[in-house]
Amino acid sequence: MEDKKTIVELDLRLMPPAERHKKIFQIWDALTPGETLKIINDHDPKPLWYQFEVEYKGKFKWQYKQEGPKDWIVEIKRI
């Protein structure tokens, strides 16, 4: 029997841009290996990927689920 994977969804579209990264990392820090943070954004979160590369290199898997044109959806799995 396969374990149910935990996905925490965070819709950033209505959140002020200045608060987004802080909220993302609050949730990320609470995740355990195998859990996933799914973000929904109104633009490509590529700068966030670079921040993860610097701070969590080798500890995450980044997967685009939707790449625009209106919304971007990314799953960031803690490994």
PDB file of N, CA, C and O in Angstrom:
ATOM      1  N   MET A   1       0.841  -1.189   0.000  1.00  0.00           N
ATOM      2  CA  MET A   1       0.000   0.000   0.000  1.00  0.00           C
ATOM      3  C   MET A   1       0.886   1.251   0.000  1.00  0.00           C
ATOM      4  O   MET A   1       1.816   1.359   0.799  1.00  0.00           O
ATOM      5  N   GLU A   2       0.598   2.170  -0.877  1.00  0.00           N
ATOM      6  CA  GLU A   2       1.396   3.391  -1.005  1.00  0.00           C
ATOM      7  C   GLU A   2       0.933   4.429   0.002  1.00  0.00           C
ATOM      8  O   GLU A   2      -0.263   4.624   0.215  1.00  0.00           O
ATOM      9  N   ASP A   3       1.928   5.106   0.630  1.00  0.00           N
ATOM     10  CA  ASP A   3       1.595   6.181   1.560  1.00  0.00           C
ATOM     11  C   ASP A   3       0.987   7.352   0.800  1.00  0.00           C
ATOM     12  O   ASP A   3       1.385   7.660  -0.324  1.00  0.00           O
ATOM     13  N   LYS A   4       0.025   7.989   1.432  1.00  0.00           N
ATOM     14  CA  LYS A   4      -0.560   9.181   0.831  1.00  0.00           C
ATOM     15  C   LYS A   4       0.461  10.311   0.956  1.00  0.00           C
ATOM     16  O   LYS A   4       0.937  10.618   2.049  1.00  0.00           O
ATOM     17  N   LYS A   5       0.785  10.920  -0.176  1.00  0.00           N
ATOM     18  CA  LYS A   5       1.769  11.994  -0.100  1.00  0.00           C
ATOM     19  C   LYS A   5       1.101  13.281   0.355  1.00  0.00           C
ATOM     20  O   LYS A   5      -0.037  13.572  -0.015  1.00  0.00           O
ATOM     21  N   THR A   6       1.817  14.038   1.155  1.00  0.00           N
ATOM     22  CA  THR A   6       1.298  15.282   1.684  1.00  0.00           C
ATOM     23  C   THR A   6       1.684  16.426   0.761  1.00  0.00           C
ATOM     24  O   THR A   6       2.860  16.628   0.459  1.00  0.00           O
ATOM     25  N   ILE A   7       0.683  17.168   0.320  1.00  0.00           N
ATOM     26  CA  ILE A   7       0.902  18.361  -0.498  1.00  0.00           C
ATOM     27  C   ILE A   7       0.221  19.531   0.195  1.00  0.00           C
ATOM     28  O   ILE A   7      -0.986  19.512   0.432  1.00  0.00           O
ATOM     29  N   VAL A   8       1.007  20.543   0.513  1.00  0.00           N
ATOM     30  CA  VAL A   8       0.473  21.767   1.097  1.00  0.00           C
ATOM     31  C   VAL A   8       0.356  22.777  -0.036  1.00  0.00           C
ATOM     32  O   VAL A   8       1.345  23.090  -0.699  1.00  0.00           O
ATOM     33  N   GLU A   9      -0.849  23.285  -0.256  1.00  0.00           N
ATOM     34  CA  GLU A   9      -1.085  24.216  -1.361  1.00  0.00           C
ATOM     35  C   GLU A   9      -1.116  25.649  -0.847  1.00  0.00           C
ATOM     36  O   GLU A   9      -1.755  25.949   0.161  1.00  0.00           O
ATOM     37  N   LEU A  10      -0.416  26.527  -1.557  1.00  0.00           N
ATOM     38  CA  LEU A  10      -0.365  27.940  -1.199  1.00  0.00           C
ATOM     39  C   LEU A  10      -0.642  28.778  -2.445  1.00  0.00           C
ATOM     40  O   LEU A  10       0.141  28.763  -3.395  1.00  0.00           O
ATOM     41  N   ASP A  11      -1.750  29.503  -2.437  1.00  0.00           N
ATOM     42  CA  ASP A  11      -2.117  30.381  -3.548  1.00  0.00           C
ATOM     43  C   ASP A  11      -1.566  31.771  -3.244  1.00  0.00           C
ATOM     44  O   ASP A  11      -2.030  32.450  -2.328  1.00  0.00           O
ATOM     45  N   LEU A  12      -0.576  32.179  -4.022  1.00  0.00           N
ATOM     46  CA  LEU A  12       0.097  33.454  -3.792  1.00  0.00           C
ATOM     47  C   LEU A  12      -0.542  34.619  -4.539  1.00  0.00           C
ATOM     48  O   LEU A  12      -0.160  35.767  -4.311  1.00  0.00           O
ATOM     49  N   ARG A  13      -1.480  34.365  -5.402  1.00  0.00           N
ATOM     50  CA  ARG A  13      -1.995  35.383  -6.310  1.00  0.00           C
ATOM     51  C   ARG A  13      -2.638  36.579  -5.605  1.00  0.00           C
ATOM     52  O   ARG A  13      -2.566  37.701  -6.107  1.00  0.00           O
ATOM     53  N   LEU A  14      -3.255  36.355  -4.463  1.00  0.00           N
ATOM     54  CA  LEU A  14      -3.914  37.462  -3.761  1.00  0.00           C
ATOM     55  C   LEU A  14      -3.057  38.043  -2.636  1.00  0.00           C
ATOM     56  O   LEU A  14      -3.459  38.996  -1.968  1.00  0.00           O
ATOM     57  N   MET A  15      -1.885  37.465  -2.435  1.00  0.00           N
ATOM     58  CA  MET A  15      -0.999  37.891  -1.359  1.00  0.00           C
ATOM     59  C   MET A  15      -0.093  39.030  -1.849  1.00  0.00           C
ATOM     60  O   MET A  15       0.390  38.975  -2.980  1.00  0.00           O
ATOM     61  N   PRO A  16       0.145  40.052  -1.033  1.00  0.00           N
ATOM     62  CA  PRO A  16       1.063  41.118  -1.444  1.00  0.00           C
ATOM     63  C   PRO A  16       2.454  40.531  -1.762  1.00  0.00           C
ATOM     64  O   PRO A  16       2.959  39.702  -1.006  1.00  0.00           O
ATOM     65  N   PRO A  17       3.064  40.955  -2.865  1.00  0.00           N
ATOM     66  CA  PRO A  17       4.364  40.388  -3.252  1.00  0.00           C
ATOM     67  C   PRO A  17       5.418  40.426  -2.153  1.00  0.00           C
ATOM     68  O   PRO A  17       6.231  39.507  -2.053  1.00  0.00           O
ATOM     69  N   ALA A  18       5.422  41.453  -1.341  1.00  0.00           N
ATOM     70  CA  ALA A  18       6.429  41.580  -0.292  1.00  0.00           C
ATOM     71  C   ALA A  18       6.313  40.484   0.774  1.00  0.00           C
ATOM     72  O   ALA A  18       7.273  40.236   1.505  1.00  0.00           O
ATOM     73  N   GLU A  19       5.165  39.833   0.870  1.00  0.00           N
ATOM     74  CA  GLU A  19       4.940  38.806   1.898  1.00  0.00           C
ATOM     75  C   GLU A  19       5.120  37.387   1.374  1.00  0.00           C
ATOM     76  O   GLU A  19       5.173  36.443   2.162  1.00  0.00           O
ATOM     77  N   ARG A  20       5.213  37.223   0.072  1.00  0.00           N
ATOM     78  CA  ARG A  20       5.172  35.889  -0.527  1.00  0.00           C
ATOM     79  C   ARG A  20       6.328  34.987  -0.103  1.00  0.00           C
ATOM     80  O   ARG A  20       6.094  33.876   0.371  1.00  0.00           O
ATOM     81  N   HIS A  21       7.567  35.441  -0.264  1.00  0.00           N
ATOM     82  CA  HIS A  21       8.702  34.561   0.037  1.00  0.00           C
ATOM     83  C   HIS A  21       8.739  34.192   1.519  1.00  0.00           C
ATOM     84  O   HIS A  21       9.056  33.056   1.872  1.00  0.00           O
ATOM     85  N   LYS A  22       8.417  35.148   2.380  1.00  0.00           N
ATOM     86  CA  LYS A  22       8.400  34.854   3.817  1.00  0.00           C
ATOM     87  C   LYS A  22       7.420  33.709   4.117  1.00  0.00           C
ATOM     88  O   LYS A  22       7.749  32.782   4.857  1.00  0.00           O
ATOM     89  N   LYS A  23       6.225  33.784   3.540  1.00  0.00           N
ATOM     90  CA  LYS A  23       5.203  32.758   3.767  1.00  0.00           C
ATOM     91  C   LYS A  23       5.640  31.412   3.185  1.00  0.00           C
ATOM     92  O   LYS A  23       5.451  30.369   3.811  1.00  0.00           O
ATOM     93  N   ILE A  24       6.219  31.441   1.994  1.00  0.00           N
ATOM     94  CA  ILE A  24       6.701  30.209   1.357  1.00  0.00           C
ATOM     95  C   ILE A  24       7.699  29.511   2.267  1.00  0.00           C
ATOM     96  O   ILE A  24       7.593  28.304   2.486  1.00  0.00           O
ATOM     97  N   PHE A  25       8.667  30.250   2.799  1.00  0.00           N
ATOM     98  CA  PHE A  25       9.706  29.620   3.610  1.00  0.00           C
ATOM     99  C   PHE A  25       9.211  29.230   4.998  1.00  0.00           C
ATOM    100  O   PHE A  25       9.762  28.312   5.605  1.00  0.00           O
ATOM    101  N   GLN A  26       8.186  29.906   5.514  1.00  0.00           N
ATOM    102  CA  GLN A  26       7.571  29.459   6.776  1.00  0.00           C
ATOM    103  C   GLN A  26       6.977  28.062   6.592  1.00  0.00           C
ATOM    104  O   GLN A  26       7.174  27.177   7.424  1.00  0.00           O
ATOM    105  N   ILE A  27       6.257  27.883   5.504  1.00  0.00           N
ATOM    106  CA  ILE A  27       5.645  26.579   5.237  1.00  0.00           C
ATOM    107  C   ILE A  27       6.726  25.549   4.910  1.00  0.00           C
ATOM    108  O   ILE A  27       6.695  24.431   5.423  1.00  0.00           O
ATOM    109  N   TRP A  28       7.682  25.925   4.057  1.00  0.00           N
ATOM    110  CA  TRP A  28       8.758  25.007   3.659  1.00  0.00           C
ATOM    111  C   TRP A  28       9.502  24.467   4.891  1.00  0.00           C
ATOM    112  O   TRP A  28       9.777  23.270   4.975  1.00  0.00           O
ATOM    113  N   ASP A  29       9.820  25.340   5.831  1.00  0.00           N
ATOM    114  CA  ASP A  29      10.576  24.925   7.013  1.00  0.00           C
ATOM    115  C   ASP A  29       9.806  23.935   7.882  1.00  0.00           C
ATOM    116  O   ASP A  29      10.411  23.189   8.651  1.00  0.00           O
ATOM    117  N   ALA A  30       8.475  23.921   7.767  1.00  0.00           N
ATOM    118  CA  ALA A  30       7.654  22.993   8.558  1.00  0.00           C
ATOM    119  C   ALA A  30       7.473  21.637   7.868  1.00  0.00           C
ATOM    120  O   ALA A  30       6.984  20.692   8.487  1.00  0.00           O
ATOM    121  N   LEU A  31       7.860  21.534   6.600  1.00  0.00           N
ATOM    122  CA  LEU A  31       7.696  20.271   5.870  1.00  0.00           C
ATOM    123  C   LEU A  31       8.760  19.263   6.279  1.00  0.00           C
ATOM    124  O   LEU A  31       9.870  19.627   6.667  1.00  0.00           O
ATOM    125  N   THR A  32       8.398  17.988   6.183  1.00  0.00           N
ATOM    126  CA  THR A  32       9.364  16.919   6.411  1.00  0.00           C
ATOM    127  C   THR A  32       9.703  16.292   5.060  1.00  0.00           C
ATOM    128  O   THR A  32       8.945  16.447   4.102  1.00  0.00           O
ATOM    129  N   PRO A  33      10.832  15.586   4.972  1.00  0.00           N
ATOM    130  CA  PRO A  33      11.189  14.960   3.695  1.00  0.00           C
ATOM    131  C   PRO A  33      10.043  14.116   3.139  1.00  0.00           C
ATOM    132  O   PRO A  33       9.411  13.345   3.862  1.00  0.00           O
ATOM    133  N   GLY A  34       9.793  14.278   1.849  1.00  0.00           N
ATOM    134  CA  GLY A  34       8.708  13.582   1.177  1.00  0.00           C
ATOM    135  C   GLY A  34       7.469  14.435   1.005  1.00  0.00           C
ATOM    136  O   GLY A  34       6.617  14.130   0.170  1.00  0.00           O
ATOM    137  N   GLU A  35       7.355  15.503   1.785  1.00  0.00           N
ATOM    138  CA  GLU A  35       6.213  16.395   1.663  1.00  0.00           C
ATOM    139  C   GLU A  35       6.481  17.440   0.583  1.00  0.00           C
ATOM    140  O   GLU A  35       7.632  17.733   0.258  1.00  0.00           O
ATOM    141  N   THR A  36       5.403  17.998   0.033  1.00  0.00           N
ATOM    142  CA  THR A  36       5.501  18.905  -1.107  1.00  0.00           C
ATOM    143  C   THR A  36       4.742  20.194  -0.841  1.00  0.00           C
ATOM    144  O   THR A  36       3.648  20.187  -0.278  1.00  0.00           O
ATOM    145  N   LEU A  37       5.347  21.303  -1.259  1.00  0.00           N
ATOM    146  CA  LEU A  37       4.684  22.597  -1.248  1.00  0.00           C
ATOM    147  C   LEU A  37       4.284  22.913  -2.678  1.00  0.00           C
ATOM    148  O   LEU A  37       5.130  22.969  -3.570  1.00  0.00           O
ATOM    149  N   LYS A  38       3.002  23.116  -2.889  1.00  0.00           N
ATOM    150  CA  LYS A  38       2.474  23.459  -4.219  1.00  0.00           C
ATOM    151  C   LYS A  38       2.108  24.930  -4.193  1.00  0.00           C
ATOM    152  O   LYS A  38       1.242  25.349  -3.426  1.00  0.00           O
ATOM    153  N   ILE A  39       2.775  25.717  -5.039  1.00  0.00           N
ATOM    154  CA  ILE A  39       2.461  27.143  -5.082  1.00  0.00           C
ATOM    155  C   ILE A  39       1.757  27.492  -6.388  1.00  0.00           C
ATOM    156  O   ILE A  39       2.046  26.933  -7.446  1.00  0.00           O
ATOM    157  N   ILE A  40       0.831  28.429  -6.277  1.00  0.00           N
ATOM    158  CA  ILE A  40       0.113  28.960  -7.429  1.00  0.00           C
ATOM    159  C   ILE A  40       0.443  30.445  -7.465  1.00  0.00           C
ATOM    160  O   ILE A  40       0.208  31.169  -6.497  1.00  0.00           O
ATOM    161  N   ASN A  41       0.995  30.895  -8.604  1.00  0.00           N
ATOM    162  CA  ASN A  41       1.503  32.253  -8.690  1.00  0.00           C
ATOM    163  C   ASN A  41       1.018  32.929  -9.968  1.00  0.00           C
ATOM    164  O   ASN A  41       0.592  32.264 -10.913  1.00  0.00           O
ATOM    165  N   ASP A  42       1.089  34.257  -9.984  1.00  0.00           N
ATOM    166  CA  ASP A  42       0.649  35.021 -11.152  1.00  0.00           C
ATOM    167  C   ASP A  42       1.793  35.363 -12.102  1.00  0.00           C
ATOM    168  O   ASP A  42       1.600  36.091 -13.075  1.00  0.00           O
ATOM    169  N   HIS A  43       2.981  34.838 -11.821  1.00  0.00           N
ATOM    170  CA  HIS A  43       4.138  35.011 -12.709  1.00  0.00           C
ATOM    171  C   HIS A  43       5.089  33.831 -12.491  1.00  0.00           C
ATOM    172  O   HIS A  43       4.950  33.081 -11.525  1.00  0.00           O
ATOM    173  N   ASP A  44       6.038  33.679 -13.382  1.00  0.00           N
ATOM    174  CA  ASP A  44       7.020  32.592 -13.265  1.00  0.00           C
ATOM    175  C   ASP A  44       7.857  32.811 -12.005  1.00  0.00           C
ATOM    176  O   ASP A  44       8.503  33.850 -11.872  1.00  0.00           O
ATOM    177  N   PRO A  45       7.855  31.842 -11.074  1.00  0.00           N
ATOM    178  CA  PRO A  45       8.595  32.010  -9.826  1.00  0.00           C
ATOM    179  C   PRO A  45      10.071  31.634  -9.940  1.00  0.00           C
ATOM    180  O   PRO A  45      10.661  31.166  -8.966  1.00  0.00           O
ATOM    181  N   LYS A  46      10.672  31.828 -11.102  1.00  0.00           N
ATOM    182  CA  LYS A  46      12.073  31.467 -11.319  1.00  0.00           C
ATOM    183  C   LYS A  46      13.020  32.082 -10.282  1.00  0.00           C
ATOM    184  O   LYS A  46      13.937  31.392  -9.837  1.00  0.00           O
ATOM    185  N   PRO A  47      12.841  33.360  -9.870  1.00  0.00           N
ATOM    186  CA  PRO A  47      13.730  33.888  -8.818  1.00  0.00           C
ATOM    187  C   PRO A  47      13.666  33.067  -7.527  1.00  0.00           C
ATOM    188  O   PRO A  47      14.666  32.944  -6.819  1.00  0.00           O
ATOM    189  N   LEU A  48      12.505  32.512  -7.225  1.00  0.00           N
ATOM    190  CA  LEU A  48      12.360  31.653  -6.053  1.00  0.00           C
ATOM    191  C   LEU A  48      13.189  30.385  -6.213  1.00  0.00           C
ATOM    192  O   LEU A  48      13.792  29.909  -5.251  1.00  0.00           O
ATOM    193  N   TRP A  49      13.221  29.834  -7.430  1.00  0.00           N
ATOM    194  CA  TRP A  49      14.035  28.647  -7.695  1.00  0.00           C
ATOM    195  C   TRP A  49      15.496  28.939  -7.378  1.00  0.00           C
ATOM    196  O   TRP A  49      16.172  28.121  -6.754  1.00  0.00           O
ATOM    197  N   TYR A  50      15.991  30.108  -7.808  1.00  0.00           N
ATOM    198  CA  TYR A  50      17.381  30.477  -7.528  1.00  0.00           C
ATOM    199  C   TYR A  50      17.638  30.578  -6.026  1.00  0.00           C
ATOM    200  O   TYR A  50      18.704  30.186  -5.552  1.00  0.00           O
ATOM    201  N   GLN A  51      16.677  31.095  -5.286  1.00  0.00           N
ATOM    202  CA  GLN A  51      16.823  31.185  -3.832  1.00  0.00           C
ATOM    203  C   GLN A  51      16.884  29.787  -3.209  1.00  0.00           C
ATOM    204  O   GLN A  51      17.686  29.543  -2.308  1.00  0.00           O
ATOM    205  N   PHE A  52      16.040  28.875  -3.685  1.00  0.00           N
ATOM    206  CA  PHE A  52      16.093  27.495  -3.200  1.00  0.00           C
ATOM    207  C   PHE A  52      17.436  26.855  -3.535  1.00  0.00           C
ATOM    208  O   PHE A  52      17.999  26.131  -2.714  1.00  0.00           O
ATOM    209  N   GLU A  53      17.954  27.118  -4.738  1.00  0.00           N
ATOM    210  CA  GLU A  53      19.251  26.563  -5.143  1.00  0.00           C
ATOM    211  C   GLU A  53      20.363  27.003  -4.206  1.00  0.00           C
ATOM    212  O   GLU A  53      21.264  26.218  -3.909  1.00  0.00           O
ATOM    213  N   VAL A  54      20.317  28.228  -3.742  1.00  0.00           N
ATOM    214  CA  VAL A  54      21.346  28.752  -2.846  1.00  0.00           C
ATOM    215  C   VAL A  54      21.169  28.199  -1.428  1.00  0.00           C
ATOM    216  O   VAL A  54      22.135  27.757  -0.806  1.00  0.00           O
ATOM    217  N   GLU A  55      19.942  28.227  -0.926  1.00  0.00           N
ATOM    218  CA  GLU A  55      19.697  27.902   0.478  1.00  0.00           C
ATOM    219  C   GLU A  55      19.417  26.423   0.751  1.00  0.00           C
ATOM    220  O   GLU A  55      19.662  25.947   1.860  1.00  0.00           O
ATOM    221  N   TYR A  56      18.908  25.688  -0.242  1.00  0.00           N
ATOM    222  CA  TYR A  56      18.494  24.296  -0.016  1.00  0.00           C
ATOM    223  C   TYR A  56      19.002  23.352  -1.099  1.00  0.00           C
ATOM    224  O   TYR A  56      18.340  22.360  -1.403  1.00  0.00           O
ATOM    225  N   LYS A  57      20.146  23.632  -1.679  1.00  0.00           N
ATOM    226  CA  LYS A  57      20.683  22.821  -2.773  1.00  0.00           C
ATOM    227  C   LYS A  57      20.718  21.342  -2.371  1.00  0.00           C
ATOM    228  O   LYS A  57      21.237  20.983  -1.314  1.00  0.00           O
ATOM    229  N   GLY A  58      20.154  20.498  -3.237  1.00  0.00           N
ATOM    230  CA  GLY A  58      20.131  19.065  -2.986  1.00  0.00           C
ATOM    231  C   GLY A  58      19.041  18.604  -2.031  1.00  0.00           C
ATOM    232  O   GLY A  58      18.941  17.413  -1.736  1.00  0.00           O
ATOM    233  N   LYS A  59      18.228  19.527  -1.548  1.00  0.00           N
ATOM    234  CA  LYS A  59      17.193  19.182  -0.565  1.00  0.00           C
ATOM    235  C   LYS A  59      15.781  19.395  -1.095  1.00  0.00           C
ATOM    236  O   LYS A  59      14.812  19.306  -0.340  1.00  0.00           O
ATOM    237  N   PHE A  60      15.660  19.680  -2.406  1.00  0.00           N
ATOM    238  CA  PHE A  60      14.337  19.910  -2.974  1.00  0.00           C
ATOM    239  C   PHE A  60      14.298  19.435  -4.421  1.00  0.00           C
ATOM    240  O   PHE A  60      15.320  19.323  -5.098  1.00  0.00           O
ATOM    241  N   LYS A  61      13.068  19.158  -4.869  1.00  0.00           N
ATOM    242  CA  LYS A  61      12.808  18.841  -6.280  1.00  0.00           C
ATOM    243  C   LYS A  61      11.759  19.831  -6.759  1.00  0.00           C
ATOM    244  O   LYS A  61      10.693  19.952  -6.156  1.00  0.00           O
ATOM    245  N   TRP A  62      12.054  20.526  -7.822  1.00  0.00           N
ATOM    246  CA  TRP A  62      11.196  21.584  -8.375  1.00  0.00           C
ATOM    247  C   TRP A  62      10.535  21.060  -9.631  1.00  0.00           C
ATOM    248  O   TRP A  62      11.220  20.584 -10.536  1.00  0.00           O
ATOM    249  N   GLN A  63       9.214  21.139  -9.705  1.00  0.00           N
ATOM    250  CA  GLN A  63       8.511  20.656 -10.888  1.00  0.00           C
ATOM    251  C   GLN A  63       7.385  21.616 -11.267  1.00  0.00           C
ATOM    252  O   GLN A  63       6.458  21.856 -10.493  1.00  0.00           O
ATOM    253  N   TYR A  64       7.494  22.161 -12.488  1.00  0.00           N
ATOM    254  CA  TYR A  64       6.402  22.977 -13.000  1.00  0.00           C
ATOM    255  C   TYR A  64       5.231  22.075 -13.355  1.00  0.00           C
ATOM    256  O   TYR A  64       5.411  21.060 -14.028  1.00  0.00           O
ATOM    257  N   LYS A  65       4.031  22.435 -12.908  1.00  0.00           N
ATOM    258  CA  LYS A  65       2.805  21.737 -13.274  1.00  0.00           C
ATOM    259  C   LYS A  65       2.025  22.531 -14.314  1.00  0.00           C
ATOM    260  O   LYS A  65       1.271  21.968 -15.108  1.00  0.00           O
ATOM    261  N   GLN A  66       2.218  23.848 -14.298  1.00  0.00           N
ATOM    262  CA  GLN A  66       1.604  24.736 -15.289  1.00  0.00           C
ATOM    263  C   GLN A  66       2.528  25.941 -15.441  1.00  0.00           C
ATOM    264  O   GLN A  66       2.984  26.509 -14.448  1.00  0.00           O
ATOM    265  N   GLU A  67       2.804  26.330 -16.691  1.00  0.00           N
ATOM    266  CA  GLU A  67       3.692  27.456 -16.967  1.00  0.00           C
ATOM    267  C   GLU A  67       2.954  28.525 -17.763  1.00  0.00           C
ATOM    268  O   GLU A  67       3.136  28.657 -18.973  1.00  0.00           O
ATOM    269  N   GLY A  68       2.116  29.287 -17.057  1.00  0.00           N
ATOM    270  CA  GLY A  68       1.401  30.384 -17.671  1.00  0.00           C
ATOM    271  C   GLY A  68       0.292  29.915 -18.599  1.00  0.00           C
ATOM    272  O   GLY A  68      -0.048  28.732 -18.599  1.00  0.00           O
ATOM    273  N   PRO A  69      -0.265  30.794 -19.370  1.00  0.00           N
ATOM    274  CA  PRO A  69       0.143  32.201 -19.476  1.00  0.00           C
ATOM    275  C   PRO A  69      -0.385  33.076 -18.334  1.00  0.00           C
ATOM    276  O   PRO A  69       0.181  34.134 -18.057  1.00  0.00           O
ATOM    277  N   LYS A  70      -1.449  32.650 -17.679  1.00  0.00           N
ATOM    278  CA  LYS A  70      -2.019  33.463 -16.596  1.00  0.00           C
ATOM    279  C   LYS A  70      -1.469  33.046 -15.232  1.00  0.00           C
ATOM    280  O   LYS A  70      -1.090  33.894 -14.423  1.00  0.00           O
ATOM    281  N   ASP A  71      -1.429  31.766 -14.988  1.00  0.00           N
ATOM    282  CA  ASP A  71      -0.974  31.242 -13.694  1.00  0.00           C
ATOM    283  C   ASP A  71       0.169  30.263 -13.880  1.00  0.00           C
ATOM    284  O   ASP A  71       0.261  29.569 -14.893  1.00  0.00           O
ATOM    285  N   TRP A  72       1.036  30.222 -12.884  1.00  0.00           N
ATOM    286  CA  TRP A  72       2.124  29.247 -12.829  1.00  0.00           C
ATOM    287  C   TRP A  72       1.901  28.398 -11.579  1.00  0.00           C
ATOM    288  O   TRP A  72       1.637  28.922 -10.496  1.00  0.00           O
ATOM    289  N   ILE A  73       2.008  27.102 -11.745  1.00  0.00           N
ATOM    290  CA  ILE A  73       1.854  26.178 -10.627  1.00  0.00           C
ATOM    291  C   ILE A  73       3.131  25.353 -10.540  1.00  0.00           C
ATOM    292  O   ILE A  73       3.567  24.751 -11.521  1.00  0.00           O
ATOM    293  N   VAL A  74       3.720  25.335  -9.352  1.00  0.00           N
ATOM    294  CA  VAL A  74       4.970  24.622  -9.136  1.00  0.00           C
ATOM    295  C   VAL A  74       4.830  23.765  -7.883  1.00  0.00           C
ATOM    296  O   VAL A  74       4.279  24.199  -6.872  1.00  0.00           O
ATOM    297  N   GLU A  75       5.341  22.542  -7.972  1.00  0.00           N
ATOM    298  CA  GLU A  75       5.440  21.684  -6.793  1.00  0.00           C
ATOM    299  C   GLU A  75       6.906  21.615  -6.390  1.00  0.00           C
ATOM    300  O   GLU A  75       7.780  21.318  -7.204  1.00  0.00           O
ATOM    301  N   ILE A  76       7.154  21.898  -5.109  1.00  0.00           N
ATOM    302  CA  ILE A  76       8.501  21.882  -4.559  1.00  0.00           C
ATOM    303  C   ILE A  76       8.519  20.798  -3.483  1.00  0.00           C
ATOM    304  O   ILE A  76       7.962  20.971  -2.399  1.00  0.00           O
ATOM    305  N   LYS A  77       9.155  19.701  -3.795  1.00  0.00           N
ATOM    306  CA  LYS A  77       9.185  18.562  -2.880  1.00  0.00           C
ATOM    307  C   LYS A  77      10.440  18.586  -2.024  1.00  0.00           C
ATOM    308  O   LYS A  77      11.547  18.779  -2.526  1.00  0.00           O
ATOM    309  N   ARG A  78      10.254  18.391  -0.735  1.00  0.00           N
ATOM    310  CA  ARG A  78      11.392  18.323   0.190  1.00  0.00           C
ATOM    311  C   ARG A  78      11.972  16.912   0.118  1.00  0.00           C
ATOM    312  O   ARG A  78      11.251  15.928   0.286  1.00  0.00           O
ATOM    313  N   ILE A  79      13.272  16.822  -0.132  1.00  0.00           N
ATOM    314  CA  ILE A  79      13.927  15.507  -0.206  1.00  0.00           C
ATOM    315  C   ILE A  79      15.047  15.409   0.820  1.00  0.00           C
ATOM    316  O   ILE A  79      15.713  14.378   0.911  1.00  0.00           O
TER     317      ILE A  79
END
